[in-house]
Every structure is written in structure tokens, then in C-alpha cells.
């Protein structure tokens, strides 16, 4: 009987606005986590600039590139923002000897 009651409880139809709210919340949390990981990668890149190790700088820059491109692909970032960020970070890397 408990199984039958749980199946009936799942069949309750939810209003579409409530469903959209739930979906928006899931996306908001997912996007927030992703953006935090991008900011962390950028911070790691900027810290590597002070160490002046070209291999580490190049690796951290490629990490940022990878995350930004995936963010554009998933709709988290707009293309122009990703391009602008990558260009600025590349310019910072190029300015270091």
C-alpha cells in the first residue's frame, strides 16, 4: 500500500510556473558554481604571473581559455565577454618577460 500511495503522490501535476522556478534555481546554482571555478582559474593565472614561470603561466592561461570556452558553449557566458577576458589575460601574459 505504501508503494501505491507514493506513486499517486508523484502523479500530482505541478503548475508550470512552479516548475520553471525550480528549473531556474537549479540553473542559477549550477551557473554560480561554474563562474566561481572560472574566477578561481583567473586568480591562479594572476598569481602565476608574479612567479614569472612561463610554463606555469601558459598552463594556467590554457585552463582559463578552456573554462571560458565551455562557459560560452553552455550559455553561461556570452561570446564577447569570453573573448574580451581571454584577450586581456593574454595581453597580461605577453607583457611579462
C-alpha positions in Angstrom: 0.0 0.0 0.0 2.8 2.4 0.8 4.2 1.9 -2.8 0.8 2.7 -4.3 0.5 5.9 -2.2 3.9 7.1 -3.2 3.1 6.6 -6.9 -0.1 8.6 -6.5 1.8 11.3 -4.8 4.2 11.6 -7.7 1.4 12.0 -10.2 0.3 15.3 -8.7 0.6 17.8 -11.5 2.6 20.9 -10.7 1.8 24.3 -12.1 4.2 25.3 -14.9 5.3 28.5 -13.2 6.4 26.5 -10.1 8.3 24.1 -12.4 10.0 27.0 -14.1 11.0 28.4 -10.7 12.6 25.0 -9.8 14.4 24.9 -13.1 15.7 28.4 -12.7 17.0 27.7 -9.3 18.9 24.6 -10.5 20.5 26.6 -13.4 21.3 29.5 -11.1 23.2 27.3 -8.7 25.0 25.5 -11.5 26.0 28.7 -13.2 27.2 30.2 -9.9 29.4 27.3 -9.2 30.8 27.4 -12.7 31.6 31.1 -12.6 33.3 30.6 -9.2 35.6 28.0 -10.8 36.4 30.4 -13.7 37.2 33.2 -11.2 39.5 30.7 -9.3 41.3 29.8 -12.5 41.8 33.5 -13.3 43.1 34.1 -9.8 45.6 31.2 -10.2 46.7 32.7 -13.5 47.3 36.1 -12.0 49.3 34.5 -9.1 51.4 32.7 -11.6 52.3 36.0 -13.3 54.1 37.0 -10.1 56.2 33.8 -10.2 57.3 34.5 -13.8 57.5 30.8 -14.8 56.4 30.7 -18.4 55.3 27.1 -18.4 53.0 27.7 -15.4 51.7 30.9 -16.9 50.9 29.1 -20.2 49.2 26.2 -18.4 47.1 28.5 -16.3 46.1 30.6 -19.3 45.0 27.5 -21.2 42.9 26.5 -18.2 41.1 29.8 -18.3 40.6 29.5 -22.1 39.2 26.0 -21.7 36.7 27.1 -18.9 35.6 30.3 -20.7 35.0 28.4 -24.0 33.0 25.8 -22.2 31.0 28.5 -20.5 30.1 30.0 -23.8 29.1 26.6 -25.2 26.8 26.1 -22.2 25.3 29.6 -22.3 26.9 30.7 -19.0 29.0 33.5 -20.7 28.4 35.5 -23.8 30.9 35.1 -26.6 32.1 38.7 -26.4 32.7 38.6 -22.7 34.8 35.4 -23.1 36.7 36.9 -26.0 37.4 40.1 -24.1 38.5 38.3 -21.0 40.8 36.0 -22.9 42.3 38.9 -24.8 43.0 40.9 -21.6 44.6 37.9 -19.9 46.7 37.1 -23.0 47.9 40.7 -23.0 48.9 40.4 -19.4 50.8 37.3 -20.1 52.6 38.8 -23.1 53.6 41.9 -21.1 55.6 39.7 -18.6 59.2 39.0 -19.7 
